[in-house]
């Protein structure tokens, strides 16, 4: 219940970027998610960092937690962390986007920055979905009520990211089945599952 109350409360997110602390947060986050530097647009890059700040602060965590928590509770045995998974999905997605553009030319239009941001934020809600216990990470009370695609959209909206990014986060998992996916969302969806299925327990 504690996490729900913390999350529902209006978090003082402006403290994340107080003068003198912004650079250290940026450096720590870039240390675990170096793929942030692959975002070309500076505004999108700053808002992506801001989104992670919102999520981590709401969860009471620091960026280092991304290098500790499992990327999935259905694949805990493999030892892959959330940071490793996010990095792999982002790089896989950018590679796929590049291959598609070089292969199909004008038949497909892909916003590379949307792919990068979508890869970096598709699982941002997992820091709110999971809780650490003495037995390890489990799905918390909040996570049982709202899966990470839902909380991830909230984080992205709060950070001022465009609806195209919120769309990618919203439909990257089973919640998007049967509905429309943009080409960038399709890329993230397939790269996410390609980096999940081989490692399931």
Secondary structure, DSSP 4 states (H G I P E B T S, - for coil): -HHHHHHHS---GGGGG-TTTHHHHHHHHHHH-GGGGG---HHHHHHHHHHHHHHHHHHT--GGGGGTSBS-TTSGGG--BHHHHHHHHHHHHHHHHHHHHHHHGGG----HHHHHHHHHHTTTTHHHHEEEETTEEEE-HHHHHS-HHHHHHHHHHHTT--HHHHHHHHHSSGGGTTS---HHHHHHHHHHHHTTGGG--
